[in-house]
Amino acid sequence: MDKVLSHIEKHHDRHLEELKEFLRIPSISTDRERKGDVARCAEWVAAQMRGIGLEHVELHPTSGHPIVYGEWLGAKGKPTLLIYGHYDVQPVDPLNLWQSGPFEPTIRDGQIYARGSADDKGQVLIHLKAVEAHLKATGSLPVNVKFLIEGEEEVGSEDLDPFIERHRDLLRADAAVVSDTSMFDRDLPTITYGLRGLVYCQIDLEGPNTDLHSGSFGGAVANPAAVLSRLLTQMKDERGKVTIPGFYDDVVPLSDEERRAFAALPFDEERYKRELGLQALAGEEGYSTLERVWARPTFEVNGLLSGFTGEGAKTVLPGRAMAKVSMRLVANQDPDKIAALFEKQARALCPSTVSLKVTRMHGGKPSLVPVQHPAVQAAARGLQKGFGRPPVYIREGGSIPVVATFSETLRIPTVLVGFGLPDENAHAPNERFDLSNFRRGIVSIAHMYDEVSRVRL
């Protein structure tokens, strides 16, 4: 590893300049006017892959943006890692809140500011530079690698699952690695071993065939806004538990060991409240804040629309009401089953005075990888060598649907090794990436590849 580490150190400045090149490309996948820039970014990633020595590099067209694939399979008899990331980025609005241009990478106080710096271009480049260090310094890699870098993550990855399904043989591997998560705190290397899943639905209630005068009709006609409000409040009880029958049937409970590990993390609840501008927190009774957001399922109202919402007053009885709701799921919960249970409960709670329509809009399965899995432990040893301390193990409240796809379609576990920080403003103005984590990330991943070569997967 000495030659590999020397290469990383010697070429750090060039790596930084290449990161800036990557960040200058405005690859906003949601913006149709940026389609050419997104394609140009895919070409940039492909050129990087070829330049560091990956083989069979291809841009696979989709109905949206290209998927970039590259591989190096010269480590006979060694494990194969499938490395996933994305090169597309979020929109930059509101532009006036950026202290420097979102596509003009600027370094301030050891951090590089630009859209996509933490999510996910900086982390994609970490893996590419770790591969480069091995190939350029020694002529080979200790493991086999396959890269799958997409351009639609920020718009729901609509083409990704079909691509994986069609290319099972191409993507066959022993484990996947994703660096699109955060460290728990600064200088605290982190492995995420659990992700929540998601069910997202829209509820539409329709009463009278038009908005009505609340004086002339109020008291004789059901108000869809009021009916919807009652329906939604009945989905949870006063203790924060979801009341949908069967909702918790398949939940894998937290172990005592996990609860002790979460409690030992340096989490400052008072600071958490201050940063959110809250006097008190809420949630399911009997669980800590971290347990609630990482390992317990939820029901949330994401949006409401009904009646008159403009300036001034209008005495209207609305004819329609709409809500968007989401349910975060934990290990073993199935999105289709939960969506069906939710719709059944919504219909049971809905009176005959209005009509109900439930539309399932989006879903994703939760995932949980045992921390003792050999790939996870190999990553842990790599992080310890890169950061000088062992990692902590956390779960994440959000969802990365491709992790479940890897498990179901390719039958492989996913190791989530992220190098971002929770306060780096991913998806917000002034997104940034800590450059010490960029450097230590390359070192850690280079070590991880070496550690994986020593285990059987």
N, C-alpha and C positions, 0 to 999 in steps of 0.2 A: 504493500500500500504506500510505501514511501514515495515512489515515483508518481503515483496518482495524486497524492496530497501536494507534492511539489508542483505538479502541473496546475492544480487548482489555485495555489497561491501565486504562481508566476503569472497566470492569465486572468487574475481577478479584474483588473482594469478593463480588459477587453470584454469580459463577461458583462460588466456594467454597461459598456457602450452598446453591446448587443441588446441588452434589456431595454435601453432607451430607444433603439430602433424599433423593437417590438411594440413598445408603448406608444410610439408616434403614429401607428396605424389605427385610424378610428373605426375599428371593427365592431360597430354597433349593430347587432343582428336584428334588432327590432325596427330599424330605420331602412325603408326600401331604397332611399337615396344613397345609402352607404353600402349597397350590395357589392359594388366594385371594390370598395375598401375591404370588405369582409373576404372577398375572393383573393385580394392581394395579400391579406394577412395569412390566409391558408397557404399561399405560395411561399411566403416568408418562412413559415414553419417547415414546409417541405424542404426548402433550401437548407435550413438549419440541419435537418435530419441527414440530408445527403452530405453536408459539409463535415459532420462529426463522424461519419462512417457507417450510418445505418444503411441497410440494403432494402431493395424492393419498396422504395418510397413511392407512394401513390396518393393522388387526390381522387377520392371517390365522390362523384357528384350525387346530390340528393335533390329532392324537390325544393329544398331551401338552400342551405350553405354546405360547402364540401366538408367531408371527413378526411382527415389526413392520417395515413397509416405508414408506418415504417418498422423495420425489424432488424435484429441481429441475432442469429441462431447458431453461432459457432461454438457454444459451450456444450459440447457433447456430454450427455448424461447428467447435466445440471438442470435445476429448476428453470421454468420459464415464467417471467413476470409480465403481466399485461398492465401497461401504465396508461391511465386515462387522465385527460384534462380537457380544457376548452380554451379556444383563442378568441371567442367573441366576448364582448363587454356590454355592460349596461349603458343606457343613455346617460347624459351628463347633466340634465336639468336638476335644479335651477343653476344655470351657468354663472349668474352673478355672485354666487356664494363661493366659487372657486378662487383661491388666492393666486393661483397661476393656471395657465391653460391646461385643460384636462388631457390634451394630447401633446403637451410640451413638457416632457419629463423634467422635473426640477428637484434638486436635492437640497433639503433643509434639515439640519440637526440629525444627520445620519439616516434620513428617510427619503425615499424617492416618491414624489407626488405625481400621480397620473391615473387616469381611469384604466382599470385592469391591472394595476401594479400588484395588488394582493390577490385579486379575483379575476383571472387565474393565471395571467401571463407570467408573473414572477415565479410562481410555483411550477408552472410547466417548464420554464427555462432551467430551474434547479435540476430537474431530472435530465434534461438534455445535456447540461454541462457536466453532470456526474458521469453520464455515459461517455461524453467526449474525453473526460480526464482518463478514464480507463483505456479507451481505444487509442488515444494519441500517446499515452505514456507507456503502455505495455503491448499494444497491438491486439488486445482482446478484452473481452468482458468475462467476469467470473460466473455470470449467469446469462441466460438467454432473455432478450427483451422484445416486447412488441408494444409499439406506441399507438394509441387510439386517441386522437385529438380532434374534437368536434367544434363546430361553429354555430351551434344552436342551443347551447345550454341555457342562455339567458332568455330564450323564448320557448322553453319547455321540452327541448330535445325530441321534437316530434318524429324525426327521421332516424334517431339513434337505435331504438329498440328493433325496428324492422331490419336495420343494417346488421345488428348483432345476430339476429335470428338467421339472416341469409348467409352470414359469414362465420358460422360456428367453427368450421375447420380452420379458417384463417386465424381466428382469435383464440384458439385452444391454448390454455395456459394452466399453470398450477396455482396461481394466486394473482389477484389484481392489486394495484397500488394506486391510490388517489390522493393527491395533495391539493385539496380544495376546501380545507377546513382550517380552523385556527388553533393556536396554542392556548392553553388556559390562561396564561399570564406571561409577561415578559420574562425571558431567561428560564422558562419552565417548559422543556420539550414535552410534547403531548401526543398520545395516540388516542384516537377516537374509536371506540369499539362498538358503539351503538348509535343508530339513527332512528328517529321517529318517522313513521309513514304519514299518509295524508288521504283524507276524503274531503272533497270540496263540492258543495252543492248550491244550487239556487232554488229558493222557494218563492213561488208566485201565488198570491191569493187574489181572487177576483170576486167582488160583491156585485153592486149594481153596474149596469152597463155604461155608466158615466159618472163623473163626479157630481155630487148633489149638494144642495144648500143644507147646511147643518141645522138651520132653524126649522126648515120645512120638513125635513126627513129624519133628523136626529131623534133617536128613541124608537123608531119604527124599522130601521134598516141596520143590519150589522155593519160595523166599521171595520174594513179589512186591516187597517193599521193597528187598531186595538186588538183584533183577533190574533194577528201575527205576533204582536208583542207578548200576549199571554202564552201563545204557543212556544215561543222561544224561551221565555222565562221558566217554563215547565220542563225544559230539557236538562236543567241542573237543579239540585236542591241547595238548601242553605249551608250545607257543609262542603259544597264545591264538587260533589259527585255527580256524574252524568246519570240521568235517570232512565235512559233508553234501555228497555229490557234486553238482557243478553250482551250489553256493551262490554262488560268486563270478563266475560266467560273465558276468553282465550289469553288474557293478559299474563305474561310471565312476570311474577313478582320479583322485586329486588331482593337480592340475598343480603344477609347480615354483613357479609364481607364488603359488598358494594356500598352499603349505607355507611359503613365505617370509613371506607376510602373517600367517599364524597365529603363526609364531615371533616376529614383531615385536610382537604384542599384549602388554600388561602383565599376563601371567599368572604368578602366584607359586605354583609347584608345592608348595613347602614349606608355605605357608599353606593351600593346598588340602588337603594331607594332615592338617595339624593340625586344621582345622575338621571333618574327617571322623573324627578320632580314629584315624588309620592310621599305621603305621610305614612302609609301602611301598605303592605302587600296582601294579596288575596290568593286563594287556591284551595285545593283539596286538603281537608283536614288530615293530620297525621303524617304529613310529608314535608320535608324541608324544601326551600326554594329550588335548589339544584335538582332534587328528586322530582319535583313537580315538572320542571321544564325539560328534563332529560329522559325520565323513565316512567312517566304516568301519561295516560291518554287524556285528551281534552275535548271540549266542545266550545267553539268560539263563534261569535257573530262578527263577520268581517265587513258587513255593509248593510244599510237599511235605506229604503226609498219608498216614500208614499206621500200623497197629498201635496199641499202647498208649502214650499220651503223658501220662498223669496222674501224680500224685504217687506215689512208691513204686515197687515193682517188680511186674511181671506177665510171666511167661515165656510169651509168646504168639508164635506164628508167624502173622503176619497173612494173611488171605485176600485182601486187596486193597491196592493202593497207587495213589496219585494224585499227579500233578504238574501244575502250571500253568507253561507256558514261553512266552517271548516272543522274537521275533527282530526287532531293529531293522534297517531296510533303508535303503539309500542309492540315489541317483539311478540309474534304469533298472531296478532290481529290481522284479519284479511280485509282489505278495503272494500271489496264487493259485498262481503257479508255485513260489514258495518254500515255501508250505504243503504243496504236493504233494510236493516234494522231501524235506521234513522227514518227512512221513508215510511215504514210501517207505523212508527210512533207518531210521526207528523200527521199521518192520516187519522190515527186514533184520537189525536188531540184536536183535530180540526172540526168545528161544528158544520152542520149542513147548511148554515146560512151563507157560507162562502164556498167557492170551489178552490181546490188546491192542485198545484202542479209542482213537482220536484224534478229538477234537472241535475243529473250528475255531470259535473264539469271536469273534474280532474281527480287523479288518485295516484298513490304511490305506496309501495309496501315498506314496512319497517325492516330494519336489519340489526343483527346482533352477532358479533364474532367473538368466540371465547378468547380471552386475553392470553391464555396459555397456548394458543395455536402457534406452531413453529414459525410461521411467517411473521406473526405479530411480535414474537420474542426476538426474531432476527432484526426486525425494525427497531425494537427497543434497544438492542445492543448498538446498532448503528447510531441512534440518537444519543446514546450515552457517550459514544466516542466523539460525536460532533459537538456536543454541548458541554461535556464534562460532568454530566449528572444524569441519573436515570430519569426516564420520562414518567409522567403521571398518566393515568388512564381515565378517560372521561366518556360520557355519552353526549350527544348533540340533539337539541330539540327540533332542529330543522330536518329536511329531507333531501337526500341525493338519490333519486329513483334508480339511477343506473346501477347502484350497488345491489339492489334487489334483482335487477336484470342479470347481473353477473352471476349471482347465486342461483337463480332459477334456470337461466338459459345455458350458461357455460359451466354451471356446477362448481364454481370456485369462490373462495372467501375473498374479501376485500380488506386490505390494510389501509386505514385512513391516517396518513401522516401529514399534517398541515404545518405551515410555517408562518401563517398570518397571525395577527394579533386582534383581539376582540374590538379594539378601538381604532382600527385602521380605515373605517368609513367605506367598506365595500358597499356598493350600490348608492353611495351618498357623495356629496361634494367633498373635494379634498381627500379622495382615496389615496392611500400611501402604503408603502411596504418598507419594513425595517431592513436596512442593508446589511446589518450584522446577521440577521436571520437568513437573508439571501445567501451570504457566504457560508454560514454554518449549515444551512440547508444542503448546499452542494456537497459539503464534506460528509454530512450525515448520510445522505443518500448514496454517496460513493461507498461508504462503509457498509450501508445496508445491503447493497448488491453483493459485497464480499461475504457478509454474514449469511445471506440467504443461500449462497453457494455451498455452505457447510451443513445444511440441514436437508432433510427429506420432506418434500411436500406432497 
